[in-house]
Amino acid sequence: MSLHDPVALSRAYFDAWNRRDLDAVMATFAPGGTYRDPFTVQAIGGEPLKGFAAAMFGGLPDLSFAYGGPFPVSATVAHVPWVLEGHQTGPFNEMPPSGRAVRLEGIDVVEVGPGGITQVVGYYDSATFLRCLGLNLVPQPA
């Protein structure tokens, strides 16, 4: 795997998630590399990222990503559409196990630099994820 190829690194990253291999997920990132999605709110890296991935593996121990592409956008960026599936049989993000199936579509924008992935930004509808867990969202005034 080339540490400068966004397609190869994207594949390695998603394959590591599919193996639920925390160390392999982390190994795809360059030093200082970050991840951000609607649940993390801000970019996280290092130990916070490792904790987030571990929480995903614990909450959805059968999680899997069917991913498309990856589609190169430039020499350093790839877009990776995906479908996450799994069952929430463990606690996740302060939510007790629901036993419910989760199916969520999204896309990750993966940017690479020297040493690996420098940034992953995940885009998906977080409300869909919560509805899969049986939570009803009620808009509240600010």
mmCIF file of the C-alpha atoms, coordinates in Angstrom:
data_MODEL
# 
_entry.id   MODEL 
# 
loop_
_atom_site.group_PDB 
_atom_site.id 
_atom_site.type_symbol 
_atom_site.label_atom_id 
_atom_site.label_alt_id 
_atom_site.label_comp_id 
_atom_site.label_asym_id 
_atom_site.label_entity_id 
_atom_site.label_seq_id 
_atom_site.pdbx_PDB_ins_code 
_atom_site.Cartn_x 
_atom_site.Cartn_y 
_atom_site.Cartn_z 
_atom_site.occupancy 
_atom_site.B_iso_or_equiv 
_atom_site.pdbx_formal_charge 
_atom_site.auth_seq_id 
_atom_site.auth_comp_id 
_atom_site.auth_asym_id 
_atom_site.auth_atom_id 
_atom_site.pdbx_PDB_model_num 
ATOM 1   C CA . MET A 1 1   ? 0.000   0.000  0.000  1.00 0.00 ? 1   MET A CA 1 
ATOM 2   C CA . SER A 1 2   ? 1.320   3.408  -0.972 1.00 0.00 ? 2   SER A CA 1 
ATOM 3   C CA . LEU A 1 3   ? 1.162   5.951  1.817  1.00 0.00 ? 3   LEU A CA 1 
ATOM 4   C CA . HIS A 1 4   ? 0.533   8.641  -0.818 1.00 0.00 ? 4   HIS A CA 1 
ATOM 5   C CA . ASP A 1 5   ? -2.251  6.993  -2.847 1.00 0.00 ? 5   ASP A CA 1 
ATOM 6   C CA . PRO A 1 6   ? -5.727  8.113  -1.712 1.00 0.00 ? 6   PRO A CA 1 
ATOM 7   C CA . VAL A 1 7   ? -7.431  5.134  -3.391 1.00 0.00 ? 7   VAL A CA 1 
ATOM 8   C CA . ALA A 1 8   ? -5.155  2.505  -1.821 1.00 0.00 ? 8   ALA A CA 1 
ATOM 9   C CA . LEU A 1 9   ? -5.300  4.162  1.594  1.00 0.00 ? 9   LEU A CA 1 
ATOM 10  C CA . SER A 1 10  ? -9.091  4.482  1.426  1.00 0.00 ? 10  SER A CA 1 
ATOM 11  C CA . ARG A 1 11  ? -9.385  0.775  0.679  1.00 0.00 ? 11  ARG A CA 1 
ATOM 12  C CA . ALA A 1 12  ? -7.010  -0.124 3.511  1.00 0.00 ? 12  ALA A CA 1 
ATOM 13  C CA . TYR A 1 13  ? -8.967  2.141  5.881  1.00 0.00 ? 13  TYR A CA 1 
ATOM 14  C CA . PHE A 1 14  ? -12.373 0.597  5.069  1.00 0.00 ? 14  PHE A CA 1 
ATOM 15  C CA . ASP A 1 15  ? -10.983 -2.943 5.001  1.00 0.00 ? 15  ASP A CA 1 
ATOM 16  C CA . ALA A 1 16  ? -9.582  -2.366 8.506  1.00 0.00 ? 16  ALA A CA 1 
ATOM 17  C CA . TRP A 1 17  ? -13.028 -1.180 9.679  1.00 0.00 ? 17  TRP A CA 1 
ATOM 18  C CA . ASN A 1 18  ? -14.603 -4.279 8.140  1.00 0.00 ? 18  ASN A CA 1 
ATOM 19  C CA . ARG A 1 19  ? -12.134 -6.508 10.011 1.00 0.00 ? 19  ARG A CA 1 
ATOM 20  C CA . ARG A 1 20  ? -12.880 -4.470 13.144 1.00 0.00 ? 20  ARG A CA 1 
ATOM 21  C CA . ASP A 1 21  ? -9.123  -4.105 13.518 1.00 0.00 ? 21  ASP A CA 1 
ATOM 22  C CA . LEU A 1 22  ? -8.566  -1.015 15.641 1.00 0.00 ? 22  LEU A CA 1 
ATOM 23  C CA . ASP A 1 23  ? -4.788  -1.003 15.214 1.00 0.00 ? 23  ASP A CA 1 
ATOM 24  C CA . ALA A 1 24  ? -5.095  -1.323 11.434 1.00 0.00 ? 24  ALA A CA 1 
ATOM 25  C CA . VAL A 1 25  ? -7.599  1.559  11.296 1.00 0.00 ? 25  VAL A CA 1 
ATOM 26  C CA . MET A 1 26  ? -5.208  3.746  13.255 1.00 0.00 ? 26  MET A CA 1 
ATOM 27  C CA . ALA A 1 27  ? -2.225  2.647  11.115 1.00 0.00 ? 27  ALA A CA 1 
ATOM 28  C CA . THR A 1 28  ? -3.824  4.149  7.998  1.00 0.00 ? 28  THR A CA 1 
ATOM 29  C CA . PHE A 1 29  ? -3.562  7.651  9.511  1.00 0.00 ? 29  PHE A CA 1 
ATOM 30  C CA . ALA A 1 30  ? -0.541  9.920  9.229  1.00 0.00 ? 30  ALA A CA 1 
ATOM 31  C CA . PRO A 1 31  ? 0.751   11.420 12.463 1.00 0.00 ? 31  PRO A CA 1 
ATOM 32  C CA . GLY A 1 32  ? -1.728  14.160 13.339 1.00 0.00 ? 32  GLY A CA 1 
ATOM 33  C CA . GLY A 1 33  ? -4.373  12.722 10.986 1.00 0.00 ? 33  GLY A CA 1 
ATOM 34  C CA . THR A 1 34  ? -7.994  13.413 11.948 1.00 0.00 ? 34  THR A CA 1 
ATOM 35  C CA . TYR A 1 35  ? -11.533 12.135 11.522 1.00 0.00 ? 35  TYR A CA 1 
ATOM 36  C CA . ARG A 1 36  ? -14.779 14.138 11.701 1.00 0.00 ? 36  ARG A CA 1 
ATOM 37  C CA . ASP A 1 37  ? -18.443 13.283 11.204 1.00 0.00 ? 37  ASP A CA 1 
ATOM 38  C CA . PRO A 1 38  ? -21.812 14.480 12.550 1.00 0.00 ? 38  PRO A CA 1 
ATOM 39  C CA . PHE A 1 39  ? -21.333 12.570 15.830 1.00 0.00 ? 39  PHE A CA 1 
ATOM 40  C CA . THR A 1 40  ? -17.783 13.686 16.562 1.00 0.00 ? 40  THR A CA 1 
ATOM 41  C CA . VAL A 1 41  ? -18.726 17.318 15.746 1.00 0.00 ? 41  VAL A CA 1 
ATOM 42  C CA . GLN A 1 42  ? -15.081 18.356 15.661 1.00 0.00 ? 42  GLN A CA 1 
ATOM 43  C CA . ALA A 1 43  ? -12.028 16.698 14.159 1.00 0.00 ? 43  ALA A CA 1 
ATOM 44  C CA . ILE A 1 44  ? -10.484 14.017 16.377 1.00 0.00 ? 44  ILE A CA 1 
ATOM 45  C CA . GLY A 1 45  ? -7.234  12.138 16.086 1.00 0.00 ? 45  GLY A CA 1 
ATOM 46  C CA . GLY A 1 46  ? -4.958  9.944  18.156 1.00 0.00 ? 46  GLY A CA 1 
ATOM 47  C CA . GLU A 1 47  ? -6.491  8.519  21.337 1.00 0.00 ? 47  GLU A CA 1 
ATOM 48  C CA . PRO A 1 48  ? -9.907  10.226 20.901 1.00 0.00 ? 48  PRO A CA 1 
ATOM 49  C CA . LEU A 1 49  ? -10.170 8.695  17.424 1.00 0.00 ? 49  LEU A CA 1 
ATOM 50  C CA . LYS A 1 50  ? -9.100  5.308  18.755 1.00 0.00 ? 50  LYS A CA 1 
ATOM 51  C CA . GLY A 1 51  ? -11.766 5.615  21.479 1.00 0.00 ? 51  GLY A CA 1 
ATOM 52  C CA . PHE A 1 52  ? -14.440 6.550  18.933 1.00 0.00 ? 52  PHE A CA 1 
ATOM 53  C CA . ALA A 1 53  ? -13.599 3.554  16.734 1.00 0.00 ? 53  ALA A CA 1 
ATOM 54  C CA . ALA A 1 54  ? -13.552 1.247  19.775 1.00 0.00 ? 54  ALA A CA 1 
ATOM 55  C CA . ALA A 1 55  ? -16.999 2.578  20.788 1.00 0.00 ? 55  ALA A CA 1 
ATOM 56  C CA . MET A 1 56  ? -18.326 1.853  17.287 1.00 0.00 ? 56  MET A CA 1 
ATOM 57  C CA . PHE A 1 57  ? -16.937 -1.695 17.426 1.00 0.00 ? 57  PHE A CA 1 
ATOM 58  C CA . GLY A 1 58  ? -18.450 -2.162 20.895 1.00 0.00 ? 58  GLY A CA 1 
ATOM 59  C CA . GLY A 1 59  ? -21.857 -0.739 20.044 1.00 0.00 ? 59  GLY A CA 1 
ATOM 60  C CA . LEU A 1 60  ? -22.153 -2.380 16.623 1.00 0.00 ? 60  LEU A CA 1 
ATOM 61  C CA . PRO A 1 61  ? -19.920 -5.459 16.895 1.00 0.00 ? 61  PRO A CA 1 
ATOM 62  C CA . ASP A 1 62  ? -21.112 -6.803 13.536 1.00 0.00 ? 62  ASP A CA 1 
ATOM 63  C CA . LEU A 1 63  ? -20.746 -3.506 11.684 1.00 0.00 ? 63  LEU A CA 1 
ATOM 64  C CA . SER A 1 64  ? -19.650 -3.653 8.097  1.00 0.00 ? 64  SER A CA 1 
ATOM 65  C CA . PHE A 1 65  ? -19.117 -1.143 5.342  1.00 0.00 ? 65  PHE A CA 1 
ATOM 66  C CA . ALA A 1 66  ? -20.028 -1.866 1.751  1.00 0.00 ? 66  ALA A CA 1 
ATOM 67  C CA . TYR A 1 67  ? -18.063 0.810  -0.031 1.00 0.00 ? 67  TYR A CA 1 
ATOM 68  C CA . GLY A 1 68  ? -17.908 2.054  -3.577 1.00 0.00 ? 68  GLY A CA 1 
ATOM 69  C CA . GLY A 1 69  ? -14.912 3.326  -5.460 1.00 0.00 ? 69  GLY A CA 1 
ATOM 70  C CA . PRO A 1 70  ? -12.880 4.810  -3.959 1.00 0.00 ? 70  PRO A CA 1 
ATOM 71  C CA . PHE A 1 71  ? -13.078 7.550  -6.542 1.00 0.00 ? 71  PHE A CA 1 
ATOM 72  C CA . PRO A 1 72  ? -9.957  9.698  -6.925 1.00 0.00 ? 72  PRO A CA 1 
ATOM 73  C CA . VAL A 1 73  ? -10.700 13.406 -7.004 1.00 0.00 ? 73  VAL A CA 1 
ATOM 74  C CA . SER A 1 74  ? -7.096  14.558 -7.080 1.00 0.00 ? 74  SER A CA 1 
ATOM 75  C CA . ALA A 1 75  ? -3.641  13.191 -6.323 1.00 0.00 ? 75  ALA A CA 1 
ATOM 76  C CA . THR A 1 76  ? -4.394  13.504 -2.599 1.00 0.00 ? 76  THR A CA 1 
ATOM 77  C CA . VAL A 1 77  ? -8.198  13.138 -2.260 1.00 0.00 ? 77  VAL A CA 1 
ATOM 78  C CA . ALA A 1 78  ? -10.671 10.307 -2.791 1.00 0.00 ? 78  ALA A CA 1 
ATOM 79  C CA . HIS A 1 79  ? -14.438 10.148 -2.302 1.00 0.00 ? 79  HIS A CA 1 
ATOM 80  C CA . VAL A 1 80  ? -15.758 6.887  -0.877 1.00 0.00 ? 80  VAL A CA 1 
ATOM 81  C CA . PRO A 1 81  ? -19.531 6.286  -0.834 1.00 0.00 ? 81  PRO A CA 1 
ATOM 82  C CA . TRP A 1 82  ? -20.518 3.628  1.685  1.00 0.00 ? 82  TRP A CA 1 
ATOM 83  C CA . VAL A 1 83  ? -23.364 1.785  3.362  1.00 0.00 ? 83  VAL A CA 1 
ATOM 84  C CA . LEU A 1 84  ? -22.890 0.861  7.024  1.00 0.00 ? 84  LEU A CA 1 
ATOM 85  C CA . GLU A 1 85  ? -24.879 -2.076 8.355  1.00 0.00 ? 85  GLU A CA 1 
ATOM 86  C CA . GLY A 1 86  ? -24.902 -3.696 11.761 1.00 0.00 ? 86  GLY A CA 1 
ATOM 87  C CA . HIS A 1 87  ? -26.895 -4.289 14.927 1.00 0.00 ? 87  HIS A CA 1 
ATOM 88  C CA . GLN A 1 88  ? -26.602 -2.179 18.045 1.00 0.00 ? 88  GLN A CA 1 
ATOM 89  C CA . THR A 1 89  ? -26.066 -4.945 20.599 1.00 0.00 ? 89  THR A CA 1 
ATOM 90  C CA . GLY A 1 90  ? -23.747 -2.885 22.787 1.00 0.00 ? 90  GLY A CA 1 
ATOM 91  C CA . PRO A 1 91  ? -23.881 0.638  24.221 1.00 0.00 ? 91  PRO A CA 1 
ATOM 92  C CA . PHE A 1 92  ? -22.941 3.478  21.889 1.00 0.00 ? 92  PHE A CA 1 
ATOM 93  C CA . ASN A 1 93  ? -22.706 7.214  22.471 1.00 0.00 ? 93  ASN A CA 1 
ATOM 94  C CA . GLU A 1 94  ? -24.515 6.953  25.825 1.00 0.00 ? 94  GLU A CA 1 
ATOM 95  C CA . MET A 1 95  ? -27.323 4.902  24.219 1.00 0.00 ? 95  MET A CA 1 
ATOM 96  C CA . PRO A 1 96  ? -28.069 1.502  25.733 1.00 0.00 ? 96  PRO A CA 1 
ATOM 97  C CA . PRO A 1 97  ? -28.131 -1.555 23.452 1.00 0.00 ? 97  PRO A CA 1 
ATOM 98  C CA . SER A 1 98  ? -31.291 -1.594 21.363 1.00 0.00 ? 98  SER A CA 1 
ATOM 99  C CA . GLY A 1 99  ? -30.708 -4.803 19.395 1.00 0.00 ? 99  GLY A CA 1 
ATOM 100 C CA . ARG A 1 100 ? -31.955 -2.923 16.348 1.00 0.00 ? 100 ARG A CA 1 
ATOM 101 C CA . ALA A 1 101 ? -30.526 -3.072 12.858 1.00 0.00 ? 101 ALA A CA 1 
ATOM 102 C CA . VAL A 1 102 ? -28.711 -0.041 11.523 1.00 0.00 ? 102 VAL A CA 1 
ATOM 103 C CA . ARG A 1 103 ? -28.436 0.765  7.830  1.00 0.00 ? 103 ARG A CA 1 
ATOM 104 C CA . LEU A 1 104 ? -26.883 4.085  6.987  1.00 0.00 ? 104 LEU A CA 1 
ATOM 105 C CA . GLU A 1 105 ? -25.640 5.539  3.699  1.00 0.00 ? 105 GLU A CA 1 
ATOM 106 C CA . GLY A 1 106 ? -22.903 8.120  3.559  1.00 0.00 ? 106 GLY A CA 1 
ATOM 107 C CA . ILE A 1 107 ? -19.722 9.271  1.900  1.00 0.00 ? 107 ILE A CA 1 
ATOM 108 C CA . ASP A 1 108 ? -16.246 9.887  3.262  1.00 0.00 ? 108 ASP A CA 1 
ATOM 109 C CA . VAL A 1 109 ? -13.840 12.414 1.822  1.00 0.00 ? 109 VAL A CA 1 
ATOM 110 C CA . VAL A 1 110 ? -10.377 10.991 2.415  1.00 0.00 ? 110 VAL A CA 1 
ATOM 111 C CA . GLU A 1 111 ? -7.317  13.202 2.126  1.00 0.00 ? 111 GLU A CA 1 
ATOM 112 C CA . VAL A 1 112 ? -3.785  11.817 2.230  1.00 0.00 ? 112 VAL A CA 1 
ATOM 113 C CA . GLY A 1 113 ? -0.348  13.248 2.689  1.00 0.00 ? 113 GLY A CA 1 
ATOM 114 C CA . PRO A 1 114 ? 3.090   12.051 3.664  1.00 0.00 ? 114 PRO A CA 1 
ATOM 115 C CA . GLY A 1 115 ? 2.701   9.085  5.998  1.00 0.00 ? 115 GLY A CA 1 
ATOM 116 C CA . GLY A 1 116 ? -0.961  8.260  5.419  1.00 0.00 ? 116 GLY A CA 1 
ATOM 117 C CA . ILE A 1 117 ? -4.422  9.714  5.818  1.00 0.00 ? 117 ILE A CA 1 
ATOM 118 C CA . THR A 1 118 ? -4.364  13.316 7.002  1.00 0.00 ? 118 THR A CA 1 
ATOM 119 C CA . GLN A 1 119 ? -8.127  13.789 7.176  1.00 0.00 ? 119 GLN A CA 1 
ATOM 120 C CA . VAL A 1 120 ? -11.366 11.850 6.820  1.00 0.00 ? 120 VAL A CA 1 
ATOM 121 C CA . VAL A 1 121 ? -14.622 13.783 6.808  1.00 0.00 ? 121 VAL A CA 1 
ATOM 122 C CA . GLY A 1 122 ? -17.726 11.602 6.934  1.00 0.00 ? 122 GLY A CA 1 
ATOM 123 C CA . TYR A 1 123 ? -21.059 12.864 5.650  1.00 0.00 ? 123 TYR A CA 1 
ATOM 124 C CA . TYR A 1 124 ? -24.319 11.133 6.549  1.00 0.00 ? 124 TYR A CA 1 
ATOM 125 C CA . ASP A 1 125 ? -27.721 11.860 8.058  1.00 0.00 ? 125 ASP A CA 1 
ATOM 126 C CA . SER A 1 126 ? -27.218 11.401 11.808 1.00 0.00 ? 126 SER A CA 1 
ATOM 127 C CA . ALA A 1 127 ? -31.012 11.503 12.303 1.00 0.00 ? 127 ALA A CA 1 
ATOM 128 C CA . THR A 1 128 ? -31.331 8.359  10.166 1.00 0.00 ? 128 THR A CA 1 
ATOM 129 C CA . PHE A 1 129 ? -28.827 6.607  12.433 1.00 0.00 ? 129 PHE A CA 1 
ATOM 130 C CA . LEU A 1 130 ? -30.821 7.595  15.533 1.00 0.00 ? 130 LEU A CA 1 
ATOM 131 C CA . ARG A 1 131 ? -34.122 6.517  13.953 1.00 0.00 ? 131 ARG A CA 1 
ATOM 132 C CA . CYS A 1 132 ? -32.581 3.113  13.194 1.00 0.00 ? 132 CYS A CA 1 
ATOM 133 C CA . LEU A 1 133 ? -32.011 2.789  16.947 1.00 0.00 ? 133 LEU A CA 1 
ATOM 134 C CA . GLY A 1 134 ? -35.675 3.559  17.620 1.00 0.00 ? 134 GLY A CA 1 
ATOM 135 C CA . LEU A 1 135 ? -35.195 7.146  18.754 1.00 0.00 ? 135 LEU A CA 1 
ATOM 136 C CA . ASN A 1 136 ? -37.754 9.692  17.637 1.00 0.00 ? 136 ASN A CA 1 
ATOM 137 C CA . LEU A 1 137 ? -36.443 13.168 17.047 1.00 0.00 ? 137 LEU A CA 1 
ATOM 138 C CA . VAL A 1 138 ? -38.570 16.107 18.100 1.00 0.00 ? 138 VAL A CA 1 
ATOM 139 C CA . PRO A 1 139 ? -37.416 19.547 16.947 1.00 0.00 ? 139 PRO A CA 1 
ATOM 140 C CA . GLN A 1 140 ? -36.918 21.946 19.829 1.00 0.00 ? 140 GLN A CA 1 
ATOM 141 C CA . PRO A 1 141 ? -36.737 25.722 19.614 1.00 0.00 ? 141 PRO A CA 1 
ATOM 142 C CA . ALA A 1 142 ? -33.292 27.145 20.229 1.00 0.00 ? 142 ALA A CA 1 
# 
